[in-house]
Amino acid sequence: MVAIGILRWSFNYQREEIKNILFSRGISISTGEISNLSEEFLIRFYAFHKRHIPQMKAIFEKNGGIRLHLDGTGEAGNEIVFMAKEGATGITLDAQTITTENKKYVKTFLQALKLLYGTPIVIVRDMSTQIRDAATDIFPGVMQQICHYHFVKNLGTLLFKTKYAAFRKNVVSKRILSQLKQTKADICKIVSRDTENILVVAERKWIILAIEHLLICRERSSNYPFVLPYLEIMDRISVVKRLNSRIYEWNLSHNLDCQEIIEFSDKLEAITSSANVNVQYANIKKIWSWFEKVRTILRVGRHLSQNGCETKTPSNAQKMKEDLMAALSDIDNESAARGKKLSQAAKQMTKNCRKHADELFVEVIDHSGNVVEIVRDNNLEERGHRWSRMHIRRRTGRTRTTNEMAHYGALTAIFSNMENETYVKEVLPDVKDFIREMQDITREEICKSRSLIKPYASKEMIRSDVKRAEVLEKFVTSLEDGSSVEDWFLKLESSNPIMTP
């Protein structure tokens, strides 16, 4: 069981691969049994983890108390793996798969967590009022720190939701970008002849490259609101337009005729000469500069899982707060001389930041009465979620990842502790025989741990609405005319293997 568990969950071997490895060592075992044993390994490991709660609590107490990070991660429309991590060590304390981040589910999870680990010195969470209220009920009086990444993301959505959508719609309506895409395709079809000037061929290649440089912004996956593709396109158009003008002037002075350069220039001029687009572009660019100033001060990268300054070290809350307040004052002063729309956007931003300032820069006091700095984002949870998804995808492939996450996500979140150096060296130093420890897990512990496994999502027996109605009708007809119901049942079972007699 331990060998299969390590191969399956640490090294991501598929069942057939494990079967072949064991067979080569004289052990014949079915893939079904491999599934059962690998599942039992996770269940036993969870119980093994809970047996070491006293060692974890000793470490946390030595560090002055638990920095509790709470976050739920999952794909839209699917169940959520809700995790609790300790911020100073990165250890996953507990996890559970829940339907939604509704207060009642989160509250139940936190009640169990409190019984096991006690009361934390601070809670780091996202902007969810459900998590906030549940944490307040279970841990009254404990300060709650808003995750900086989630705050900045929420702020960006608030600022750009209507303005950027209108700007994007306006740019797209000019149809210049689609024309540029066609221009690239047309130039690629041109076959250069040996007699053709090499400079003309080179300039055509330059245009293809320039169009790729412009259009790649909207073809990459966007991490809105940290990336605004159409704002970036307009920034790049300004640069490319200047470069294209220099080529055009050089061609004139050297009597070089490249019609494609002229046509490219006309298309770039068409989009940059639109007064409406230019006004929207200028406004969004200014708001974006203010947004970036706040993002940088709060040490938030453009993606929660990226390795950046926001993930590594605790932050000096007082210094960060002073910098933010100074930046907000600068934004207020700058916006006063701007138009109404910019002034409104600036007010919206500064008001939101000041409203949540106390939750953004919580002063954390440890059990010894000392002020301690903490990591003020939930990157810990995001990395844990990505760890689980990455390992599942390697084992099962892309199509089954979401279903497997709902099924085993809570257990694999706990098993991910085995890649945590603090956990291995400081929580498990007394483990002399891991196999013996796993063997000694009791039936009662196994039954409790098994509750973390969620059933696979059920699917319709027959997906076609029309066929389903026909099959329902066919069954009743079979009963009434005395024909074989067994035939009906076998036919249904053959089209739906999960049915069993």
Secondary structure, 3 states (H helix, E strand, C coil): CHHHHHHHHHCCCCHHHHHHHHHHCCCCCCHHHHHHHHHHHHHHHHHHHHHCHHHHHHHHHHCCCCEEEEEEECCCCCCEEEEEEECCCCCEEEEEEECCCCHHHHHHHHHHHHHHHCCCCEEEECCCHHHHHHHHHHCCCCCEEECHHHHHHHHHHHHHHHHHHHHHHHHHHCCHHHHHHHHHHHHHHCCCCCCCCHHHHHHHHHHHHHHHHHHHHHHCCCCCCCCCHHHHHHHHHHHHHHHHHHHHHHHHHCCCCCHHHHHHHHHHHHHHCCHHHHHHHHHHHHHHHHHHHHHHHCCCCCCCCCCCHHHHCCCCHHHHHHHHHHHHHHHHHHHHCCCHHHHHHHHHHHHHHHHCHHHHCCCEECCCCCEECCCCCCHHHHHHHHHHHHHHHHHHCHHHHHHHHHHHHHHHHHHHHHHCHHHHHHHCCCCCCHHHHHHCCCHHHHHHHHCCCCCCCCCCCCCCHHHHHHHHHHHHHHHHHCCCHHHHHHHHHHHCCCCCC
